[in-house]
Amino acid sequence: DNLYDSKNIEIIHIVNQSLKAHTLFLRDRDYIVKDAKVIIIDEFTGRMMPDRRYSDGLHQCIEAKEKVKIQEESQTLATITFQNYYRMYEKLCGMTGTADTESREFKEIYNLDVVVIPTNKPMIRIDRQDLIFKTHKEKINAIINEIKARYEKGQPVLVGTTSVEKSEELHKILIKMRIPHMVLNAKHHEKEAEIIAQAGKKKAVTIATNMAGRGVDIKIDEEVAKLGGLFILGTERHESRRVDNQLRGRAGRQGDPGESRFFLSLEDDLLRIFGSERIQVIMDKLGIAEGEAIENKFVTRAVENAQKKVEEYNFDIRKHLLDYDNVANTQRSVIYRQRKEILESESVKDTILDFIDDVISSIVDSYLENIIDLKALKLKFKQIFNLEIDIDENEKDREKIFDQLKNLVLAVYKEKEDILQDQMRDLERNILLQVLDSAWREHLKNMDALRESIGLRGYGQRDPLVEYKKASFEMFEDMINNLKEECLSTLFHLKIVFDN
């Protein structure tokens, strides 16, 4: 048996998602398990996202891996990218302390300029050059020694880690060293305000993920200011310079003194993937001994270049996704506009009558163009309108056939209308809304599947985006046609029962 046979497509999908769950998604980095549930961690904020789940069966595979209850896969009801969501506003502006590194993206996506406003008070924080070690073990030893030295001096330390797992690693070592400290991550988020309030006190040691009180002023007193202010110790460079700047920005606020430094190793994810070879060559040439760090401008620049590479790569991915979402955005606008009209209009009778015209026209055209025979025409009519019809097979006049069928349908429609009277309008509206929402949900699912597979057409020397536009337009047309048929089928198959 061939595993990649078309009949095994579902099995292959599940196998691929299981492999992803077991190898690419790590506990305490990408997600945590709390109260027997798998909860996603936001990689940029370090916060839990209890209302979000991975799609396409991936969340279920992670639940199976962690041996917790496997919940049903949720179906997408509506989807929009952040970019297209923000573009819906007539006026767009924002304020943040870390936008300058992303100025190109703001310009290209939103046509917004980034303006750097000078600080209220002079910034006197000292940002020291990165220290780079050969191995993770050497780096951890250096971090612990640095924390110990600062603690003994009395200077408060905020240690920034990239994941829950890394913060727990340092937490265990500091317990053995008997250095009092607080931990702030997705597992211990309840006391965030309290932990941050204490982080600037003398001898305070705080280990935190990216969630470390973003945008919060960590207050320091005069005694701490004399000791050099809050010391920020980064244990790893993030893929985004913006996140590193947010960590540094915890110290030296409102003219306070402060200091920051990143401790890195060649085994860190960023350096391992982007640029550790060049730094390794320099370390070998300089004869760096075990436990010794390298510190110079070239190395810091090499790290920043690695970050720029990742940022550009991630920007290209976002831009690529936006190109695809722009296609869906046009369809989304059509559906949402139609939905709004249905909700706001007093009656959708005209829409239903238009549907009747369109569906009968389509059936008659298919019959006259020999796409379907007379038997299929009768069956189709029975399926949609719940009516038996009698047509002379020698009759080929389109107008005559159309009028005959339409009059038959309208007679039944009028009958229902006479019985239900005002209730008919509410019934039509409810049916139309339910069918529209159901069709749109199914369409979103199909669009996701199309986007996943469309890249393969590149092997046939065809532009995947152009192919996606063509295929999605055809799918949208099919959805609209099916929607009309489904709506009429529901209405005409409805049995009216009188309650005695």
Sequence and secondary structure as in RCSB ss.txt:
>XXXX:A:sequence
DNLYDSKNIEIIHIVNQSLKAHTLFLRDRDYIVKDAKVIIIDEFTGRMMPDRRYSDGLHQCIEAKEKVKIQEESQ
TLATITFQNYYRMYEKLCGMTGTADTESREFKEIYNLDVVVIPTNKPMIRIDRQDLIFKTHKEKINAIINEIKAR
YEKGQPVLVGTTSVEKSEELHKILIKMRIPHMVLNAKHHEKEAEIIAQAGKKKAVTIATNMAGRGVDIKIDEEVA
KLGGLFILGTERHESRRVDNQLRGRAGRQGDPGESRFFLSLEDDLLRIFGSERIQVIMDKLGIAEGEAIENKFVT
RAVENAQKKVEEYNFDIRKHLLDYDNVANTQRSVIYRQRKEILESESVKDTILDFIDDVISSIVDSYLENIIDLK
ALKLKFKQIFNLEIDIDENEKDREKIFDQLKNLVLAVYKEKEDILQDQMRDLERNILLQVLDSAWREHLKNMDAL
RESIGLRGYGQRDPLVEYKKASFEMFEDMINNLKEECLSTLFHLKIVFDN
>XXXX:A:secstr
  TTSGGGHHHHHHHHHHHHHHHT  BTTTEEEETTEEEEE TTT  EETT   STTHHHHHHHHTTS       
 S    HHHHHHTSSS     TT GGGHHHHHHHH         SS    EE   EEESSHHHHHHHHHHHHHHH
HHHT  EEEE SSHHHHHHHHHHHHHTT   EEESTTS TTHHHHHHHTTSTT EEEE TTTTTT      HHHH
HTTSEEEEESS  SSHHHHHHHHTTSSGGG  EEEEEEEETTSHHHHHTTHHHHHHHHHHHT  TT  B  HHHH
HHHHHHHHHHHHHHHHHHHHHHHHHHHHHHHHHHHHHHHHHHHHSS  HHHHHHHHHHHHHHHHHHHHTTSS HH
HHHHHHHHHH       TT   HHHHHHHHHHHHHHHHHHHHHHHTTHHHHHHHHHHHHHHHHHHHHHHHHHHHH
HHHGGGGGGGT  HHHHHHHHHHHHHHHHHHHHHHHHHHHHHT       
